[in-house]
Every structure is written in structure tokens, then in C-alpha cells.
Amino acid sequence: MSRLIVVSNRVGPIGDAARAGGLAVALVEALKSSGGIWFGWTGDVIEEADTRLKLESAGPLTLATIDLSADDFDAYYNGFANRSLWPLFHFRTGLVQYDRDNFAGYSRVNAAFAKALLPLVQQDDLIWVHDYHFLLFAEELRKLGCTRPIGHFLHIPFPPRELLTTLPNHEELVKALFAFDILGFQTEHDRDRFFDYVRMEVGGSILGDKARCFNRTVTARAFPIGIDAGTFANFASTDDGQKQFASMRDMLRGRRQIIGVDRLDYTKGLPERFNAFERMLEDHEEHRGEVSLLQVAPPSRTDVSEYQDLRLELEGMAGHINGRFAEFNWTPIRYLNRSFARQALAGLYRASHVGLVTPLRDGMNLVAKEYVAAQDPEDPGVLVLSRFAGAAKQLTDAVIVNPYDVQGMADAMNVALTMPLDERKDRYTKLMKVISEEDIGHWRTSYLEALSSVEHAGVTGGSL
Ligand code: ADP
């Protein structure tokens, strides 16, 4: 069995089940079974550039990390990754800031990380690179002579070619993707948008799941990421989960609750969601004083001004809606800017009658899957899901909404709140089947099977 090297911006956490997300757990599992290295950023920003590796061994796996200088962090992470690629890949061209210096920083970090990893690469290794931070990584490794199979998985959407071409260096980025052997996308729609770009923009050809261009061939497929469904269902019955469930139901005193759990990010459609909740209260007097919205939204990327603006906007909206509808013994919106241990989160999901997951655009959205997995099979809640989340392609038995349609979302909340038990159970059973079959283990093994079956031609840059 080949040894595995995982490359991602953040490394870990490992061995901390309360904090580790499904992805971290899945990657650690993969690394444990084949032995291997998890390589990326330490999470520390230092004044001067210093690309010395920090090695830490944790059983059969090694964590290999490097620091980022303040300038590189600003240009690579806050700049090109989060001000250019993140909004563009989420179809938000209006928010994209492009700056040549930021792209230079992004290239510099990709090159420096590739150079730091190279001495650790052995003859039978497979290299699995994650997400939009490292689109140039394979190109850089190939330049240094690495001929091992290298795969990429994009956790976020891939944009339509008309949007991608607004980025001044779009061709350079896509060309660099052809230095990978396998490109993994969340959905076939994302993969097809990549194919469309290759065909229409740079004159490449597509044959089955292979794209050929720039004298190289890359295999591109959808591998929808899943969650650890069984563990999540069990979390709801751990001490922490039960405690959270009991205290939430106690506090609700027979009233009902809609829950939203998202990083505080403009892709998640939070203002639209608050508007829709307000509309639902306007339309349905019977839900006033009876249904509340719990929105959990821990801040992220606080250095980027759009994220600061969003926080202020949501605080204003929650204040306005509460001022308008609250009663002395009922608060319509409870808005919490903090994170929870995963067990506790499972308890909150289970105590909530509706899960509201309404991003404007999302690669997959794991919260949608977690909400369903945490439900009580005998009395499950209802998932209301945006058609623009990758998860909507699999979870067709959710109540599907258009997050831009405030009235449609308000109506959907009412449908969910009044859904009979039989229909709730029926939808839950169908959703759970997909979520358990296409879980995180399935994602990992199908990706790694594809990567290990790459017959690498041993020439610089992708197989010919
Ligand atoms: P994204 O990757 O864009 O943040 P996802 O929904 O795909 O969106 O994944 C978010 C992950 O972060 C989920 O596993 C979710 O449980 C976790 N998460 C989100 N908010 C919180 C919170 N307040 N506390 C703990 N975990 C959270």
C-alpha cells in the first residue's frame, strides 16, 4: 500500500474529537491506515519569512508544518485566496478584488511549500492536495522533478467560465491544474463547468472523465464529500449531546425551534434567511410567540472587511426583528457568535424542529448532512435546503428552496413547521440512506482508489 501525503492549508486538529471536523477525522483515518504525512501551515504568522519545517510525529503519521511570514499571510491567505478565489468561486464577482502582488504572494507560498515538501516525498507516495489555497501546488512540485501521482480535491464550487475569465490570470491557474493527475469536485455540475472552460476557453478536448489540453491529460470526477453519519447520530446521545438536547427542550417549554449553523460568511445567505424568518412571522400569526430561530454563527476571516460588515448587518437585523416581534417571554431570534463542541452541536440539532441551510452558493455544506444525522428517527425534524448547496444534488428529499426568494423561504419554513409525522419520517429515512451510504469513508476510499490507480507516465506535469 502506498504511503499518503495530505497537503492542506490547515493541519489538524488530530486526537481532539470534540473539535475535529469530519474532514480532519477522515484524513487522519486515511493517514493512519497507510502511514503518512499531513503537510501545511502551522497556523502561526511570524515577522520574517522562514520556511523551516516543523515535524511532529503522532503514531503512524507525521505532521509537517511551516510558518507564514506576515506579508505572505496577507497576500496568499487574506489576499488571493480569500479576496479573489473565494468570492469568485462562489459566483460573487462583485466582491472579487484582484491584485497582482497578492497573486505573486500566492504563487510564492505554493512554490515555497512545494519546495519544503519535496525532500519528504518517497518513491511510493501518493500526494493528495486540498482546496483553493493550493491550485498551483502540483505545477510547483513537477517543476522540481516530482513524478508521483498528485491529486487535488476542490472543497468549494468551480465557477462558470464566464465568471472565471474575469480573473486576469485564469489561464495560468487552469493550466496549473493540469499538472495534477486527478481533479476531484463536489458535484458533476462543478466538474462540468471545468470541462466547459477547457473546451470553450482554451480549446481542449474532453473524453469521458478526461480533459486534454496544454499537451497534458487530467482525470476529473465528482466525489461528493460526506460526514461520519454513524458517529454524528451517536453524538446526539453522548452526555454532552443529551445535556444540550435536554436543556434546549427545557428552555423551549413546548415551543419549537428552527436552527441555522454556519460560519459567519457572506456565501451562507444569512441576511436573506433573517428576512425570510421575519416574513414568516408576518405571514403566520400562529407562529409568533411559538417558533424561534437559533442562529449559531462563529466569526471567521475577521481580517477581511466584508466579514466585519456582515457581522454588523446581522446584529442590526436581529435587533430589528427582535424589537419588532419579541414578547417578554419569547425572543424570535437568538444569535450566537460562538462555536460548540461537536457533541453539543448534535444535541442542538436534535432539539430543533427545522434545520435551515440556505447558502447562496456552497461547495457541499456539511451542516445539512449533520442536521439530518442527528435527528431522532421516531420524531425527526425537517431539513430546508438551498438548491445552490452541493448537498442539494444528493439530498433531494429535503424541502428545497431558492435562497434569493424571501417569500419562497418563508413559505418553506411554514411547510416544514406543519409537516405531518409520516412525511417527516419518510423524508428522514430517504435522506439518511444517502447520507450513510455516501459518508466520509466512502468519499475518502473512492478518491484514494482513483488516485492510486493513476498510471503515472513519469514525465513533468500530469500524464500524457
Ligand atoms: P464551511 O466549510 O463553508 O464552513 P460546511 O457546512 O461544509 O461549511 O462545514 C462547516 C463545519 O463546521 C461543519 O462540520 C459544522 O459542524 C462546523 N461548524 C459550523 N459552525 C460551528 C459552530 N458554531 N461550532 C462548531 N462547529 C461548527
Boltz pocket constraint, residues with backbone or C-beta under 6 A from the ligand:
constraints:
  - pocket:
      binder: B
      contacts: [[A, 21], [A, 22], [A, 261], [A, 262], [A, 263], [A, 296], [A, 297], [A, 298], [A, 338], [A, 339], [A, 340], [A, 341], [A, 342], [A, 345], [A, 364], [A, 365], [A, 366], [A, 367], [A, 368], [A, 370]]
      max_distance: 6.0
